[in-house]
Amino acid sequence: MPANWAFIITYALVFCFAIYIGFFIGQELCKRWAITAKAYWAANIGGIVMVVLATALIPALMVQVTLIGLLAGYITGLKMTFGESSGPWKWVDNFMNINRRHRQTAEKGSGEAARRRRKTGESGPDLISVDEQGSATNTASTSEKGNR
């Protein structure tokens, strides 16, 4: 009986480590390749097909546990890095009321432009004013307060 617990603990540890590694693989692949929703879903389907084929061809249980963990982490890494609720993830995110920013990005339709900017290294749009007159007005009003 103790040998069974040792295998279960080993499988659990390998599975968790594989999820961790798979997350980084999915994250890097998404940063470099998945710009559009079509490319994102192609990466998801490609990962699933590869893991299903490898699991069917390799009968070793430890390898299968590792592959399934890699797939779980890979899909999660893709989704979190993609930054937009797409396909069935829209329903899951709405139902569970999570990933509010991903849902807002999907509603606005600005995700693809942001991913293109990130890939090329281009800076995003300015969110604050950088007008020179605004800073001069602010320094004048603070210096007047100091003179009182």
SVG drawing of the C-alpha trace seen along z (x, -y; Angstrom):
<svg xmlns="http://www.w3.org/2000/svg" viewBox="-23 -85 33 87">
<polyline fill="none" stroke="black" stroke-width="0.4" points="0.0,0.0 2.8,-2.6 4.1,-2.2 0.7,-3.3 0.8,-6.6 4.3,-7.2 3.2,-6.9 0.2,-9.1 2.3,-11.8 4.9,-11.6 2.2,-11.9 0.6,-14.9 4.0,-16.6 4.9,-15.9 1.4,-17.1 1.7,-20.4 5.2,-21.0 4.0,-20.2 1.2,-22.8 3.8,-25.4 6.0,-24.7 3.0,-24.5 1.8,-27.9 5.2,-29.5 5.1,-27.6 1.6,-28.9 2.5,-32.4 5.6,-32.7 3.8,-31.2 0.9,-33.6 3.3,-36.6 5.1,-35.6 2.5,-34.2 -1.2,-34.5 -2.2,-38.0 -5.7,-37.3 -8.5,-35.2 -8.0,-32.7 -4.3,-32.2 -5.2,-31.9 -7.7,-29.1 -5.3,-27.4 -2.7,-27.3 -5.3,-25.9 -6.4,-23.2 -2.8,-22.4 -1.8,-21.9 -4.8,-19.6 -4.1,-17.5 -0.4,-17.1 -1.1,-16.0 -3.9,-13.6 -1.7,-12.0 1.3,-11.8 -0.8,-10.4 -2.3,-7.7 1.2,-6.7 3.0,-6.7 1.5,-4.2 3.7,-5.2 1.4,-6.7 4.0,-9.2 4.5,-10.6 0.7,-10.8 0.3,-12.7 3.1,-15.1 1.5,-15.7 -2.0,-16.4 -0.4,-18.8 1.5,-20.5 -1.8,-20.9 -3.6,-22.4 -0.9,-24.9 -0.5,-25.7 -4.2,-26.5 -4.2,-28.6 -1.0,-30.5 -2.6,-31.1 -5.8,-32.5 -4.2,-34.7 -1.7,-36.2 -4.2,-36.6 -6.0,-39.1 -9.4,-38.8 -12.4,-36.6 -13.0,-34.7 -15.1,-31.8 -16.4,-29.7 -14.3,-31.7 -16.7,-34.5 -19.5,-32.4 -17.2,-31.0 -15.9,-34.5 -19.5,-36.0 -21.0,-33.0 -18.3,-33.0 -18.0,-36.8 -14.2,-36.8 -11.6,-38.4 -13.4,-41.7 -10.6,-43.3 -10.6,-40.4 -14.4,-40.9 -14.0,-44.6 -11.3,-44.2 -13.5,-41.8 -16.5,-44.3 -14.3,-47.2 -12.6,-45.1 -9.2,-46.6 -7.3,-43.4 -5.9,-42.7 -4.4,-46.2 -2.8,-46.0 -1.3,-42.6 0.1,-43.9 1.7,-46.8 3.1,-44.5 4.6,-42.2 6.3,-45.1 7.4,-46.9 5.4,-50.0 4.2,-52.1 0.5,-52.3 -1.7,-55.3 -1.1,-58.2 -3.5,-58.0 -2.7,-61.4 -2.0,-64.8 1.6,-65.9 0.8,-69.5 3.5,-72.0 1.0,-74.7 -0.7,-72.4 2.6,-71.9 3.3,-75.6 -0.2,-76.4 0.2,-73.7 3.6,-75.0 2.3,-78.6 -0.7,-77.6 1.5,-75.6 4.1,-78.4 1.3,-80.9 0.2,-78.6 3.7,-78.5 3.9,-82.3 1.0,-82.7"/>
</svg>
